[in-house]
């Protein structure tokens, strides 16, 4: 879980996907599946260490349905 947290905090401001996190960590030599990454992220969200933020279209003044950002406190 520590590697996921470090990766997410190092990627603040970037759009992340569960698959991108898993692929990046695997390419760094830490074999992890997308399902495991998703479970850890859900645990972090439940513990309020991080939270997700919906994208907002300022021109259309509405929330966008895809590419949520995940932020830390």
Backbone as numpy.savetxt, mean C-alpha at the origin, in Angstrom:
# Nx Ny Nz CAx CAy CAz Cx Cy Cz
6.77 -8.49 8.08 5.94 -7.30 8.08 6.81 -6.05 8.08
7.95 -6.12 8.74 8.84 -4.96 8.82 9.30 -4.50 7.44
9.60 -5.45 6.55 10.04 -5.09 5.20 8.92 -4.39 4.43
7.69 -4.84 4.62 6.55 -4.22 3.96 6.37 -2.79 4.46
6.46 -2.61 5.76 6.31 -1.26 6.33 7.41 -0.34 5.80
8.65 -0.80 5.81 9.75 0.02 5.32 9.55 0.38 3.85
9.14 -0.60 3.04 8.92 -0.35 1.63 7.82 0.69 1.43
6.73 0.55 2.17 5.62 1.48 2.02 6.02 2.89 2.46
6.74 3.00 3.56 7.15 4.31 4.05 8.17 4.96 3.10
9.00 4.14 2.46 9.96 4.66 1.48 9.27 5.08 0.18
8.03 4.62 -0.01 7.30 4.90 -1.26 6.17 5.90 -1.05
6.24 6.70 -0.02 5.18 7.67 0.26 5.04 8.60 -0.94
3.81 8.84 -1.35 3.55 9.69 -2.49 3.41 8.92 -3.79
3.74 7.64 -3.76 3.61 6.80 -4.95 2.39 5.91 -4.81
1.80 5.59 -5.95 0.70 4.64 -5.92 1.27 3.24 -5.83
0.78 2.48 -4.89 1.28 1.12 -4.66 0.16 0.12 -4.86
0.52 -1.02 -5.35 -0.43 -2.13 -5.40 0.18 -3.28 -4.60
-0.66 -4.16 -4.18 -0.20 -5.32 -3.42 0.78 -6.14 -4.25
0.45 -6.31 -5.52 1.33 -7.08 -6.41 2.68 -6.39 -6.58
2.68 -5.06 -6.70 3.94 -4.32 -6.87 4.82 -4.49 -5.63
4.23 -4.43 -4.45 4.99 -4.61 -3.22 5.59 -6.02 -3.18
4.76 -7.02 -3.47 5.23 -8.41 -3.44 6.34 -8.63 -4.47
6.16 -8.12 -5.68 7.17 -8.31 -6.73 8.48 -7.61 -6.38
8.39 -6.42 -5.83 9.61 -5.68 -5.47 10.36 -6.39 -4.37
9.66 -6.83 -3.33 10.33 -7.53 -2.23 10.92 -8.85 -2.71
10.21 -9.56 -3.59 10.73 -10.81 -4.13 11.98 -10.56 -4.95
11.99 -9.48 -5.74 13.18 -9.17 -6.55 14.37 -8.78 -5.67
14.09 -8.36 -4.44 15.16 -8.01 -3.50 15.61 -9.23 -2.69
15.05 -10.41 -3.02 15.48 -11.64 -2.37 14.62 -12.07 -1.20
13.47 -11.44 -1.00 12.56 -11.78 0.10 11.28 -12.34 -0.49
11.23 -13.64 -0.69 10.08 -14.29 -1.32 8.82 -14.08 -0.48
7.81 -13.44 -1.09 6.55 -13.17 -0.41 5.44 -13.16 -1.45
4.30 -13.69 -1.10 3.18 -13.74 -2.04 2.29 -12.51 -1.88
1.57 -12.16 -2.93 0.61 -11.05 -2.81 -0.42 -11.27 -1.71
-0.84 -12.52 -1.48 -1.81 -12.81 -0.42 -1.24 -12.46 0.95
0.03 -12.76 1.16 0.67 -12.43 2.43 0.79 -10.92 2.61
1.17 -10.22 1.55 1.26 -8.76 1.61 -0.11 -8.18 1.95
-1.15 -8.68 1.31 -2.50 -8.18 1.58 -2.91 -8.40 3.04
-2.59 -9.56 3.59 -2.91 -9.83 5.00 -2.18 -8.86 5.93
-0.90 -8.62 5.67 -0.13 -7.68 6.49 -0.67 -6.26 6.37
-1.00 -5.83 5.16 -1.54 -4.48 4.97 -2.87 -4.34 5.69
-3.72 -5.36 5.60 -5.00 -5.31 6.31 -4.79 -5.23 7.82
-3.80 -5.94 8.34 -3.50 -5.87 9.77 -3.01 -4.47 10.14
-2.19 -3.86 9.29 -1.72 -2.50 9.55 -2.87 -1.49 9.50
-3.78 -1.68 8.57 -4.95 -0.81 8.48 -5.83 -0.97 9.72
-6.05 -2.21 10.15 -6.87 -2.47 11.34 -6.25 -1.88 12.60
-4.91 -1.85 12.65 -4.23 -1.32 13.84 -4.05 0.20 13.79
-4.51 0.82 12.70 -4.44 2.27 12.50 -3.01 2.80 12.38
-2.07 1.93 12.04 -0.71 2.36 11.78 -0.65 3.04 10.41
-1.43 2.52 9.48 -1.59 3.15 8.17 -3.07 3.28 7.90
-3.41 4.10 6.92 -4.80 4.22 6.50 -4.82 4.51 5.00
-5.92 4.12 4.35 -6.00 4.36 2.92 -6.76 5.65 2.66
-6.40 6.28 1.57 -6.98 7.56 1.19 -7.48 7.42 -0.24
-8.74 7.78 -0.45 -9.29 7.73 -1.79 -8.78 8.90 -2.61
-8.58 8.66 -3.89 -8.19 9.74 -4.79 -9.40 10.61 -5.06
-9.17 11.87 -5.30 -10.25 12.81 -5.53 -9.97 13.58 -6.80
-10.94 13.61 -7.69 -10.83 14.35 -8.94 -11.25 15.79 -8.69
-10.28 16.69 -8.64 -10.61 18.08 -8.30 -11.38 18.77 -9.43
-11.22 18.29 -10.65 -11.94 18.91 -11.76 -13.41 18.47 -11.76
-13.65 17.18 -11.54 -15.01 16.66 -11.53 -15.64 16.68 -10.15
-14.84 17.04 -9.15 -15.29 17.12 -7.76 -15.97 15.83 -7.29
-15.30 14.71 -7.54 -15.81 13.43 -7.07 -14.66 12.50 -6.76
-14.96 11.48 -5.96 -13.94 10.49 -5.64 -13.74 9.57 -6.83
-12.50 9.20 -7.05 -12.19 8.23 -8.10 -12.23 6.84 -7.50
-12.67 5.88 -8.26 -12.87 4.53 -7.74 -11.64 3.66 -7.68
-10.54 4.07 -8.29 -9.38 3.19 -8.33 -8.14 3.88 -7.78
-7.11 3.08 -7.61 -5.79 3.54 -7.20 -5.82 4.33 -5.88
-6.27 3.68 -4.83 -6.23 4.29 -3.51 -4.77 4.43 -3.07
-4.52 5.43 -2.26 -3.21 5.58 -1.65 -3.30 5.04 -0.23
-2.21 4.54 0.26 -2.14 4.07 1.64 -1.11 4.94 2.34
-1.52 5.57 3.41 -0.65 6.49 4.15 -0.37 5.96 5.53
0.66 6.49 6.16 0.96 6.13 7.53 0.68 7.32 8.43
0.48 7.04 9.70 0.19 8.10 10.67 1.45 8.81 11.07
